[in-house]
Every structure is written in structure tokens, then in C-alpha cells.
């Protein structure tokens, strides 16, 4: 994100651009943008004003489920924005987050034996999950904190799964469909201390 941050003037703007590009039909209130990007209110207001001024976003009413459904005002990506396709290609086709940084963050969640990224990280919309983690002494709360941090940078909620090493190996022996769906299709292994074969084939 560092390169894009320099190009667009701030990493905050990149976060907000990605949020809208990855959720094109979704409306966001200011508070939701702050929450999803982990940016402070003044920063969000400044960036939203700038994006509105160039016609990138527009404000309109949409239905929101609270305790009861009601109409609220929020910001939407304006599909008539002149440079939508070009800007989207630039923002989404640049690595969203450095692979080494992903490894470093998850090291704090336990003893990592296998770390796989797929889905949004390799632009595969049909992947079963975005992140697969295998290890020992894994801490759910720490994993979720790391995920929320990454989500704020890439602009989209992540799907994930984690297993302790013993359970993971058992699932492989049992030809678990989920595991094989992840490993049999496009993915990147950032950490592999288990020594998995290069290719997985169902029997």
C-alpha cells in the first residue's frame, strides 16, 4: 500500500477507495467508514469530501437493518465516475498488503505451521476462504485482531479458517472437502512447515 499511498497522497484515501471498489453496491454511513477503515473521523470527513468533489461517490438513502429496518443516508460509489475502470484496476491490481507483513502479523497469534492466502489476495472470487491458518497454541482473539487490522487496509471482510496441526492432518487423511477445496485450487503458501505436497488430488 505504501506506493499507492504516495501516489494518491495518503494511505487513508487508498483504504477508502478500496472499501468502495470492493463493496460497489453497498452504502456506508460515516461511522461505518471509520469503523471499517480504522481511520479517525476528521480524516474520513476530509477524504470523503475530496472524493465527492471529483464525483467518485454520491450520497443517497438506503435501507439499513437496525433493530428495525429504516432508511438512512450514506455514501455509494458513483458508477458514472469517468475513470472508474482505470482507477479500480490500479487500486485493486496492486498488492493489497505485503506478504512478509502478513507473515509477521500472524506470528504473534501462535506457533504457525501453515499460512495460506487465497481468495481476495490472489483475485480468485470462487475460493473457499481468504486465509487458512494451521498451528499450535493459536489464539482466536489474536487471530481476529490481526484479521480486523488487515480488513481495514484492504476494504473488505475476510473469510478465514484455522486449525491446530493435529486436527488439520486428520482432516487431510479423511479427505476433508473444505481443506482439499482450498489446497487443490489456486492459493499461495506463505508458511509451510508441515511439508505439504505441491499438488493435492482427491481420490
MIVO-385698 format. One record per residue: residue in three letters; x, y, z of N, C-alpha, C, O, CB in turn. Coordinates in steps of 0.1 Angstrom, whole numbers, padded with zeros to 4 digits, always signed. Atoms other than C-alpha are relative to their C-alpha. Last residue first. Glycine has a CB too. Example, Ala and Ser with C-alpha at 12.3 -4.5 7.8 and 13.67 -1.06 7.14 Angstrom:
! residues 2
SER-0009-0011+0000+0137-0011+0071-0008+0011+0008-0003+0022+0009+0004+0005-0014;ALA+0009-0012+0000+0123-0045+0078+0009+0012+0000+0019+0012+0007-0010+0000+0012;
END
This chain:
! residues 203
UNK+0000+0014+0004-0090-0399-0046-0015-0004+0000-0018-0016-0004+0008-0009+0010;UNK+0010+0008-0007-0088-0361-0045+0001-0014-0005+0004-0017-0017-0014+0005-0001;UNK+0010+0006+0009-0056-0346-0057-0009-0009+0008-0005-0017+0016+0008-0008-0011;UNK+0009+0009-0007-0034-0321-0039-0010-0006-0010-0015+0002-0018-0008+0008+0011;UNK+0014+0002+0005-0004-0307-0056-0008-0009+0008-0003-0019+0013+0001-0004-0015;UNK+0003-0011+0008+0029-0293-0042-0015+0000-0006-0021+0010-0007+0009+0001-0012;UNK-0004+0002+0014+0029-0318-0014-0004+0012-0009-0013+0019-0005-0007-0013-0006;UNK+0011+0005+0008+0026-0304+0021+0005-0002-0014+0014+0004-0019-0012+0010+0000;UNK-0005+0007+0011+0057-0301+0042-0010-0006-0009-0010-0018-0012+0010-0011+0005;UNK+0006+0014+0000+0042-0292+0075+0006-0008-0011+0007-0020-0010-0015+0001-0001;UNK-0009+0008-0008+0064-0261+0080-0005-0014+0002+0001-0022+0009+0003+0006+0014;UNK+0003+0014+0000+0047-0243+0052+0010-0008+0007+0020-0012+0001-0002-0005-0015;UNK-0007+0008-0009+0044-0205+0055-0004-0015-0002-0016-0018-0002-0002+0005+0015;UNK-0010-0009-0005+0033-0181+0028+0009-0006+0010+0021-0003+0012-0007+0012+0007;UNK-0004+0005-0013+0015-0208+0008+0012+0010+0005+0023+0009+0000+0005-0015+0000;UNK-0014-0002-0003-0003-0191-0020+0004-0005+0014-0004-0001+0023+0004+0015-0002;UNK-0002-0006-0014-0036-0203-0034+0015+0003+0000+0023-0001-0008-0004-0010+0011;UNK-0010-0010-0001-0052-0216-0067+0001+0006+0014-0009+0010+0021-0002+0011-0009;UNK+0003-0011+0009-0072-0248-0062+0010+0012+0003+0018+0011+0012-0015+0005+0001;UNK+0000+0006+0013-0064-0282-0047-0002+0011-0011-0001+0009-0023-0012-0010-0001;UNK-0014+0004+0004-0053-0267-0014+0000-0005-0014+0011-0006-0020+0006-0010+0009;UNK-0010-0011-0001-0085-0247-0006+0013-0004-0006+0019+0004-0014+0002+0003+0015;UNK+0004-0011+0008-0110-0273-0019+0010+0012+0000+0012+0019-0010-0014+0005+0004;UNK-0004+0003+0014-0090-0300-0004-0004+0010-0010+0003+0013-0019-0005-0014-0004;UNK-0014-0001+0001-0093-0285+0031+0005-0002-0015+0013+0005-0020+0007-0010+0009;UNK-0004-0014-0002-0130-0279+0027+0015+0002-0002+0019+0010-0010-0004+0006+0013;UNK+0003-0007+0012-0137-0314+0013+0005+0015+0001+0011+0020-0009-0015+0000-0002;UNK+0009-0011-0003-0119-0332+0041-0002+0009-0012+0007+0014-0017+0004+0008+0013;UNK+0004-0007+0012-0101-0361+0026-0011+0010+0002-0020+0011-0006-0004-0010-0011;UNK+0014+0003+0002-0101-0380+0059-0005+0006-0013-0017+0006-0016-0008+0005+0012;UNK+0002+0015+0001-0063-0381+0060-0014-0004-0003-0016-0014-0010+0005-0006+0013;UNK-0007+0004+0012-0062-0343+0053-0002-0015-0003-0005-0020-0014+0015+0004-0001;UNK+0009-0004+0010-0087-0337+0081+0005-0004-0014-0002-0008-0023-0003+0015+0000;UNK+0011+0010+0000-0065-0357+0105-0010+0003-0012-0014-0006-0019-0008+0001+0013;UNK-0006+0012+0006-0035-0335+0095-0011-0011-0001-0012-0019-0010+0012-0006+0008;UNK-0002-0002+0014-0055-0304+0102+0005-0012-0007+0000-0016-0018+0010+0012-0002;UNK+0013+0001+0007-0067-0317+0135+0001+0002-0015-0006-0005-0022-0010+0011+0006;UNK+0005+0014-0001-0032-0324+0147-0013-0002-0007-0015-0011-0015-0002-0004+0015;UNK-0007+0009+0009-0019-0291+0135-0005-0014+0000-0007-0020-0011+0015+0000+0003;UNK-0013+0004-0005-0044-0269+0152+0005-0011-0009-0002-0017-0017-0002-0006+0015;UNK+0000+0013-0006-0069-0254+0129+0013-0003+0007+0023+0002+0003-0003-0011-0011;UNK-0013+0004-0007-0078-0220+0115-0002-0013+0007-0013-0016+0013+0005+0011+0010;UNK+0001+0012-0008-0103-0208+0090+0013-0003+0006+0024+0000+0001-0005-0012-0009;UNK-0012+0007-0004-0108-0175+0072-0004-0012+0008-0015-0015+0012+0008+0010+0010;UNK+0004+0013-0005-0132-0153+0053+0012-0007+0004+0023-0006-0002-0008-0008-0011;UNK-0007+0012+0005-0122-0117+0051-0006-0012+0005-0011-0013+0017+0015+0001+0005;UNK+0000+0010-0010-0143-0085+0053+0006-0013-0005+0004-0017-0017-0014-0003+0006;UNK+0010+0011+0001-0133-0060+0027+0001-0010+0011+0012-0013+0016+0000-0007-0014;UNK+0013-0005+0003-0115-0027+0025-0011-0010-0001-0022-0007-0006+0000+0008-0012;UNK+0004+0004+0013-0079-0038+0021-0015+0003-0004-0018+0003-0015+0002-0015-0002;UNK-0009-0004+0011-0064-0019+0049-0005-0003-0014-0003+0004-0023+0013-0005+0003;UNK+0000-0015+0000-0092-0021+0075+0008+0005-0012+0006+0016-0017+0004+0006+0013;UNK+0013-0004+0006-0096-0058+0067-0001+0015-0002-0005+0020-0012-0012-0005+0008;UNK-0002+0002+0015-0059-0064+0075-0012+0005-0007-0011+0011-0018+0003-0014-0003;UNK-0010-0010+0004-0064-0049+0110+0002-0001-0015+0003+0010-0022+0013-0002+0008;UNK+0006-0013+0001-0096-0068+0115+0009+0011-0005+0005+0020-0012-0006+0003+0015;UNK+0009-0001+0011-0078-0100+0106-0007+0013-0001-0008+0019-0012-0010-0011+0001;UNK-0008-0002+0012-0050-0093+0130-0008+0001-0012-0006+0009-0021+0010-0012-0001;UNK-0006-0013+0000-0074-0088+0158+0008+0003-0012+0007+0014-0018+0008+0003+0013;UNK+0010-0010+0004-0093-0119+0149+0005+0014+0000+0000+0022-0009-0012-0002+0009;UNK+0002+0002+0015-0061-0140+0150-0011+0010-0005-0009+0016-0015-0005-0015-0003;UNK-0012-0006+0007-0052-0125+0184-0002-0001-0015+0001+0008-0022+0013-0007+0005;UNK+0001-0015-0001-0087-0133+0198+0011+0007-0007+0009+0017-0013+0000+0004+0015;UNK+0011-0005+0009-0086-0169+0184+0000+0016+0001-0002+0022-0009-0013-0006+0005;UNK+0009-0008-0008-0052-0176+0200-0010+0006-0009-0007+0015-0017+0008+0010+0008;UNK+0005-0011+0007-0033-0205+0183-0011+0007+0009-0019+0001+0015-0007-0004-0013;UNK+0003-0011-0010-0014-0226+0207-0005+0012-0007-0001+0023-0004+0013+0003+0007;UNK+0001+0004-0013-0002-0247+0177-0001+0012+0009+0005+0022+0007+0011-0010+0005;UNK-0011-0002-0009-0005-0241+0140-0003-0006+0014-0013-0014+0016+0004+0014+0002;UNK-0002+0012-0007-0026-0240+0109+0011+0002+0010+0022+0007+0006+0002-0013-0009;UNK-0011+0000-0009-0040-0209+0093+0000-0013+0008-0010-0018+0012-0002+0012+0011;UNK+0000+0013-0007-0061-0206+0062+0012+0000+0009+0024+0002+0004+0000-0012-0010;UNK-0012+0003-0008-0068-0171+0048-0003-0014+0007-0013-0016+0013+0003+0011+0010;UNK-0011-0010+0003-0091-0159+0020+0012-0004+0008+0023-0002+0002-0005+0014+0004;UNK-0004-0008-0012-0115-0189+0021+0011+0010-0005+0017+0007-0015+0004-0008+0012;UNK+0008+0003-0012-0135-0212-0002+0003+0010+0011-0005+0012+0020+0002-0014+0004;UNK-0007+0007-0010-0121-0195-0034-0009-0002+0013-0017+0006+0016+0013+0007+0004;UNK+0007+0012-0003-0146-0185-0061+0007-0008+0011+0003-0019+0014-0001-0009-0012;UNK+0013-0002-0007-0135-0149-0063-0007-0012+0005-0015-0012+0014-0009+0008-0009;UNK+0008+0012+0003-0099-0156-0070-0013+0001+0007-0014-0003+0019+0008-0013+0003;UNK+0010-0003+0010-0080-0123-0071-0008-0012-0005-0011-0013-0017+0005+0008-0011;UNK-0005+0004+0013-0049-0137-0054-0011+0003-0011-0010-0002-0022+0004-0015+0000;UNK-0014-0003+0001-0053-0119-0021+0006-0004-0013+0016+0001-0018+0007-0007+0011;UNK-0003-0013+0004-0091-0118-0025+0015+0004-0002+0018+0013-0009-0006+0009+0011;UNK+0011-0010+0001-0095-0155-0025+0005+0014-0004+0011+0015-0015-0007+0001+0013;UNK+0007+0003+0012-0063-0173-0014-0010+0011-0002-0009+0022+0003-0007-0014+0000;UNK+0010-0010+0004-0038-0170+0014-0006-0004-0014+0001-0010-0022+0008+0014-0001;UNK+0004-0001+0014-0022-0199+0031-0009+0012-0002-0018+0014+0006-0007-0014-0004;UNK+0008-0012+0002-0003-0200+0064-0002+0001-0015+0007+0003-0023+0008+0013+0006;UNK+0004-0002+0014+0010-0233+0077-0009+0012-0001-0018+0015+0007-0009-0013-0005;UNK-0006+0011+0008+0029-0242+0108-0004+0001-0014+0004-0004-0023-0005-0014+0006;UNK+0005+0002+0013+0024-0210+0128+0007-0011-0007+0019-0011-0009+0000+0013-0008;UNK-0011+0006+0008+0032-0212+0165-0006-0004-0013-0013-0014-0015+0006-0012+0008;UNK-0003+0014-0004+0007-0187+0180+0011-0005-0008+0019+0002-0015-0013-0009-0002;UNK+0012+0006-0003-0010-0154+0171+0002-0014+0005-0008-0021+0009-0010+0000-0011;UNK+0004-0004-0014+0020-0132+0171-0012-0007+0005-0016-0006+0017-0002+0015+0001;UNK-0010+0007-0009+0035-0149+0140-0004+0003+0015+0000-0005+0024+0014+0005-0003;UNK+0005+0012-0006+0003-0138+0123+0009-0008+0009+0005-0017+0016-0005-0009-0012;UNK+0012-0003-0009+0014-0102+0119-0005-0013+0006-0008-0013+0018-0011+0007-0008;UNK-0005-0006-0013+0049-0111+0106-0012+0002+0010-0010+0000+0022+0007+0013-0003;UNK-0007+0010-0008+0035-0135+0080+0004+0006+0013+0001+0000+0024+0013-0005-0007;UNK+0010+0010-0005+0011-0109+0067+0006-0010+0009+0001-0013+0019-0007-0006-0012;UNK+0007-0006-0011+0039-0083+0066-0011-0009+0005-0013-0009+0017-0006+0014-0005;UNK-0008+0001-0012+0060-0106+0045-0006+0006+0012-0005+0001+0023+0013+0006-0002;UNK+0001+0014-0005+0032-0110+0020+0008-0001+0013+0004-0008+0022+0004-0009-0010;UNK-0012+0008+0002+0029-0072+0016-0001-0014+0007-0005-0015+0018+0012+0008+0005;UNK-0008+0000-0012-0006-0059+0016+0012-0009-0003+0010-0020-0008-0009-0005+0012;UNK+0007-0007-0010-0031-0050-0012+0009+0001+0013+0008+0011+0021-0013-0007+0003;UNK+0000+0009-0012-0007-0060-0040-0006+0008+0012-0001+0019+0015+0014-0005+0004;UNK-0013-0002-0008-0016-0036-0068-0002-0009+0012-0012-0009+0019+0002+0015+0003;UNK-0010+0009+0006-0044-0049-0091+0014+0002+0006+0023-0005+0002+0001+0003-0015;UNK+0002+0014-0003-0071-0034-0069+0010-0010-0005+0012-0021+0000-0014-0005-0004;UNK+0001+0002-0015-0061+0002-0068-0001-0014+0003+0005-0019+0013-0013+0007+0005;UNK-0012-0004-0007-0049+0005-0104+0000-0004+0015+0010-0009+0020+0002+0015-0002;UNK-0011+0009+0004-0076-0016-0120+0012+0004+0008+0020-0005+0012+0002+0001-0015;UNK+0003+0012-0006-0103+0004-0100+0012-0010-0003+0017-0017+0006-0013-0006-0004;UNK-0004-0002-0014-0088+0037-0111-0002-0013+0008+0007-0017+0016-0009+0011+0007;UNK-0015-0002-0001-0089+0027-0147+0004+0001+0014+0015-0005+0018+0004+0013-0008;UNK-0007+0012+0004-0124+0013-0145+0015+0001+0002+0021-0008+0007-0004-0004-0015;UNK+0002+0011-0010-0139+0042-0125+0008-0012-0004+0015-0018+0005-0015-0004-0001;UNK-0012+0008+0000-0123+0070-0145-0002-0012+0009+0008-0017+0014+0012+0008+0004;UNK-0006+0001+0013-0155+0089-0155+0012-0010-0001+0014-0017-0011+0005+0013-0005;UNK-0013-0006-0001-0175+0082-0124+0009-0003-0012+0010-0014-0016+0007-0004+0013;UNK-0002-0009+0011-0209+0071-0136+0013+0007+0001+0016+0016-0008-0011+0009-0001;UNK-0004+0008+0011-0209+0041-0112+0002+0008-0013+0007+0003-0023-0010-0011-0003;UNK+0007-0005+0012-0209+0065-0083+0005-0007-0012+0016-0005-0017+0001+0016-0001;UNK-0008-0002+0012-0197+0045-0053-0009+0005-0012-0019-0001-0014+0008-0013-0004;UNK-0001+0011+0010-0222+0050-0025+0011+0003-0011+0013+0015-0014-0013-0003-0007;UNK-0008-0003+0012-0222+0072+0006+0001-0013-0008+0003-0024-0003+0014+0005+0004;UNK-0014+0005+0000-0250+0070+0032+0007+0003-0013+0001+0008-0023+0000-0015+0003;UNK-0008-0006+0010-0283+0084+0043+0014-0006+0000+0020-0007+0011+0000+0015+0000;UNK-0011-0009-0004-0306+0062+0063+0007+0006-0012+0007+0000-0023+0009-0007+0010;UNK-0008-0007+0011-0339+0045+0057+0010+0009+0006+0007+0017+0015-0010+0008-0009;UNK+0003-0014+0002-0352+0021+0084+0009+0006-0011+0019+0000-0015+0002+0008+0013;UNK-0005-0005+0012-0354-0016+0092-0004+0015-0002-0016+0018+0001-0005-0008-0012;UNK+0011+0000+0009-0360-0023+0129+0006+0006-0013+0015+0015-0013-0012+0008+0005;UNK+0010+0008-0006-0334-0034+0155-0012-0001-0010-0019-0011-0011-0005+0005+0014;UNK-0004-0002-0014-0311-0020+0129-0008-0009+0008-0010-0020+0004-0002+0016+0004;UNK+0005+0008-0010-0313-0032+0093+0006+0003+0014+0017+0001+0016+0001-0016-0002;UNK-0010+0006-0009-0305-0005+0069-0007-0007+0011-0017-0002+0017+0009+0011+0006;UNK+0006+0007-0012-0324+0006+0039+0011-0006+0008+0020-0012+0003-0010-0010-0005;UNK+0000+0014+0002-0307+0032+0016-0006-0007+0013-0006+0000+0024+0014-0006-0003;UNK+0006+0008-0011-0308+0069+0011+0000-0015-0003-0001-0018-0015-0015+0005+0002;UNK+0015+0003+0002-0284+0087-0012-0005-0009+0012+0003-0014+0020-0001-0008-0013;UNK+0008+0003-0012-0250+0103-0012-0014-0003-0004-0020+0005-0012+0001+0012+0010;UNK+0012-0008-0001-0226+0101-0041-0008-0004+0012-0006-0015+0017-0009-0001-0013;UNK+0011+0005-0009-0191+0089-0046-0011+0009+0000-0010+0021-0004+0005-0002+0014;UNK-0003+0014-0002-0163+0093-0072-0011-0006+0008-0014-0018+0006+0014-0002+0007;UNK+0011+0009+0005-0177+0126-0085+0002-0015+0002-0004-0023-0005-0002+0003-0014;UNK-0004+0005+0013-0145+0146-0081-0010-0009-0006-0009-0015-0017+0014-0007+0000;UNK-0003-0011+0009-0158+0167-0052+0004-0004-0014+0002+0004-0024+0011+0009+0006;UNK+0013-0006+0005-0173+0137-0035+0002+0011-0011-0005+0011-0020-0008+0005+0012;UNK+0006+0010+0009-0139+0120-0033-0013+0004-0006-0016+0002-0017-0001-0014+0006;UNK-0009+0000+0012-0123+0151-0017-0006-0009-0011-0006-0006-0022+0014-0004+0003;UNK+0002-0013+0007-0152+0155+0008+0008+0001-0013+0003+0005-0023+0004+0012+0009;UNK+0014+0001+0006-0150+0118+0017-0003+0013-0008-0008+0012-0019-0011-0003+0010;UNK-0002+0008+0012-0112+0122+0023-0014-0002-0008-0014-0002-0020+0005-0014+0003;UNK-0009-0006+0010-0116+0151+0046+0000-0008-0013-0001-0002-0023+0014+0002+0006;UNK+0008-0012+0006-0146+0136+0065+0008+0007-0011+0003+0010-0021-0003+0010+0012;UNK+0010+0005+0009-0126+0103+0069-0008+0011-0006-0011+0011-0018-0010-0009+0008;UNK-0006+0005+0012-0096+0121+0083-0010-0005-0010-0009-0003-0022+0010-0011+0003;UNK-0004-0011+0009-0117+0141+0107+0007-0004-0013+0005+0002-0023+0010+0009+0008;UNK+0011-0007+0007-0134+0109+0119+0004+0012-0008+0000+0014-0019-0010+0005+0011;UNK+0007-0010-0008-0103+0089+0126-0010+0008-0007-0009+0010-0019+0010+0009+0007;UNK-0005-0014+0002-0095+0059+0104-0008+0009+0009-0019+0007+0013-0001+0005-0014;UNK-0007-0004-0013-0100+0023+0114+0007+0013-0002+0018+0015+0003+0011-0011+0003;UNK-0014-0004+0004-0110+0016+0078+0009+0002+0012+0021+0004+0010-0001+0012-0009;UNK-0005+0009+0009-0142-0004+0086+0015+0003-0004+0023-0006-0007-0008-0001-0013;UNK-0002+0013-0006-0150+0015+0117+0007-0009-0009+0016-0016-0005-0014-0006+0004;UNK-0010-0001-0010-0145+0050+0102+0003-0014+0006+0015-0017+0008-0005+0009+0011;UNK-0013-0002+0007-0164+0040+0071+0011+0001+0010+0022-0005+0008-0001+0013-0009;UNK-0004+0013+0005-0192+0027+0093+0013+0001-0008+0021-0009-0007-0012-0005-0009;UNK-0004+0008-0012-0194+0059+0113+0005-0013-0005+0015-0019+0000-0011-0001+0010;UNK-0013-0004-0004-0196+0079+0080+0006-0008+0011+0018-0012+0011+0000+0015+0005;UNK+0001-0012-0008-0226+0059+0068+0015+0004+0004+0024-0005+0004-0009-0002+0012;UNK-0007-0001-0013-0218+0034+0041-0003+0014+0006-0001+0024+0000+0015-0001-0003;UNK-0001-0013-0005-0239+0022+0012+0006+0001+0013+0005-0009+0021-0014+0006+0000;UNK+0002-0002-0014-0231-0011-0005+0001+0015+0003+0010+0022-0001+0010-0008+0008;UNK+0015-0002-0002-0235-0019-0042-0003+0004+0014-0015+0004+0017-0007-0012-0005;UNK+0006-0010+0010-0198-0014-0051-0015+0003+0002-0019+0014-0001+0002-0005-0014;UNK+0014+0000-0005-0184-0031-0020-0008+0009-0008-0014+0018-0003-0001+0003+0016;UNK+0002+0014-0004-0148-0039-0031-0014-0002+0005-0019-0014+0008+0010-0005+0010;UNK-0001+0009+0012-0145-0007-0050-0003-0014+0003-0008-0021-0006+0014+0001-0005;UNK+0011-0002+0009-0159+0014-0021+0001-0010-0012-0009-0015-0017-0001+0014-0005;UNK+0013+0003-0007-0137+0000+0006-0011+0001-0010-0020-0008-0010-0002+0009+0012;UNK+0002+0015+0000-0107+0000-0018-0013-0004+0006-0020-0013+0002+0012-0007+0007;UNK+0002+0004+0014-0111+0038-0024-0003-0015-0001-0012-0020-0007+0012+0003-0009;UNK+0014-0003+0003-0114+0043+0014-0004-0004-0015-0015-0008-0017-0003+0015+0002;UNK+0009+0008-0008-0082+0025+0022-0015+0002-0004-0023-0007-0006+0002+0002+0015;UNK+0000+0014+0006-0064+0042-0006-0009-0009+0007-0016-0017+0000+0015-0005+0000;UNK+0008-0001+0012-0075+0076+0007+0000-0014-0007-0011-0018-0013+0005+0011-0010;UNK+0014-0001-0004-0062+0068+0041-0009+0000-0012-0019-0007-0012-0003+0013+0009;UNK+0005+0014-0001-0029+0057+0026-0014+0000+0004-0021-0010+0001+0009-0008+0010;UNK+0001+0005-0013-0023+0093+0016-0005-0014+0000-0012-0018-0009-0010+0009+0008;UNK-0002-0011-0010-0013+0115-0014-0002-0005+0015+0003+0001+0024-0010+0010-0002;UNK+0013-0007-0002-0027+0092-0041+0001+0011+0011-0009+0018+0014-0010-0010+0004;UNK+0006-0005+0013+0007+0082-0055-0012+0008+0003-0014+0018-0004-0003-0013-0008;UNK-0008-0011+0005+0025+0081-0021-0007+0005-0013-0007+0018-0015+0014-0004-0003;UNK+0002-0011-0009-0003+0059-0006+0008+0013-0005+0003+0024-0003+0005-0004+0014;UNK+0013-0007+0003-0003+0038-0037-0002+0012+0009-0007+0022+0005-0011-0010+0001;UNK-0001-0007+0013+0034+0030-0032-0013+0008-0004-0012+0019-0008+0003-0010-0011;UNK-0009-0012-0001+0030+0023+0005+0001+0008-0013+0000+0020-0013+0014-0004+0005;UNK+0008-0012+0000+0000+0000+0000+0009+0013+0000+0004+0023-0004-0009+0000+0012;
END
